[in-house]
Amino acid sequence: MSEEIDQKWVLLGQKFGELMPTNKPKDINGILFLIGVQELGTGSKRYTREQKQDVIELAINKLLSLKEFTTYTHTDDEGWPHYRIEKKIEFKELKDQVKFLKELIVSYFEQEGFI
């Protein structure tokens, strides 16, 4: 990860700490969950384990759309956005996937004016 992305990742963690001192996301999945909830627009509520996985998948699809790997297609009757895969991504190692997701997360929060 570039030094600039590293710095912005740290800044993002600090911002979460300021806004949610007792409930700061502890890892990348926590941040993905927050993005998914934001994109779903349901606000704070209880989710089943399966729903949490769906919320994280929604976040990943939203993030991938920033680089045109996915395209938003529609929102279903239950309010869930759907995306179509445009390009496949392959990573040799998990660390490369995490690095890519962190870059997308930073881009997302920059676009949202959070950092």
Backbone hydrogen bonds, N-H to C=O, Kabsch-Sander energy under -0.5 kcal/mol:
donor,donor_aa,acceptor,acceptor_aa,energy
6,D,2,S,-2.6
7,Q,3,E,-2.4
8,K,4,E,-2.2
9,W,5,I,-2.6
10,V,6,D,-2.0
11,L,7,Q,-2.3
12,L,8,K,-2.5
13,G,9,W,-2.0
14,Q,10,V,-2.2
15,K,11,L,-2.5
16,F,12,L,-2.4
17,G,13,G,-2.1
18,E,14,Q,-2.0
19,L,15,K,-2.3
20,M,16,F,-3.0
23,N,20,M,-0.8
24,K,20,M,-0.5
31,I,27,D,-1.6
32,L,28,I,-2.6
33,F,29,N,-2.4
34,L,30,G,-2.0
35,I,31,I,-2.3
36,G,32,L,-2.6
37,V,33,F,-2.5
38,Q,34,L,-2.3
39,E,35,I,-2.7
40,L,36,G,-2.4
41,G,37,V,-2.2
42,T,37,V,-0.8
43,G,37,V,-0.6
52,K,48,T,-2.5
53,Q,49,R,-1.9
54,D,50,E,-2.1
55,V,51,Q,-2.6
56,I,52,K,-2.3
57,E,53,Q,-2.4
58,L,54,D,-2.3
59,A,55,V,-2.1
60,I,56,I,-2.3
61,N,57,E,-2.4
62,K,58,L,-2.6
63,L,59,A,-2.8
64,L,60,I,-2.8
65,S,61,N,-1.5
66,L,62,K,-0.7
66,L,63,L,-1.2
67,K,64,L,-1.0
68,E,65,S,-1.2
69,F,64,L,-2.7
70,T,64,L,-0.6
71,T,84,R,-2.1
73,T,82,H,-3.2
74,H,82,H,-1.0
76,D,80,W,-2.5
79,G,76,D,-2.0
82,H,74,H,-2.9
84,R,71,T,-2.8
86,E,69,F,-3.3
87,K,69,F,-1.6
96,D,93,E,-0.7
97,Q,93,E,-1.3
98,V,94,L,-2.5
99,K,95,K,-2.2
100,F,96,D,-2.1
101,L,97,Q,-2.5
102,K,98,V,-2.5
103,E,99,K,-2.1
104,L,100,F,-2.2
105,I,101,L,-2.7
106,V,102,K,-2.5
107,S,103,E,-2.2
108,Y,104,L,-2.6
109,F,105,I,-2.4
110,E,106,V,-2.0
111,Q,107,S,-2.5
112,E,108,Y,-1.8
113,G,110,E,-1.3
114,F,109,F,-2.5
115,I,109,F,-1.2
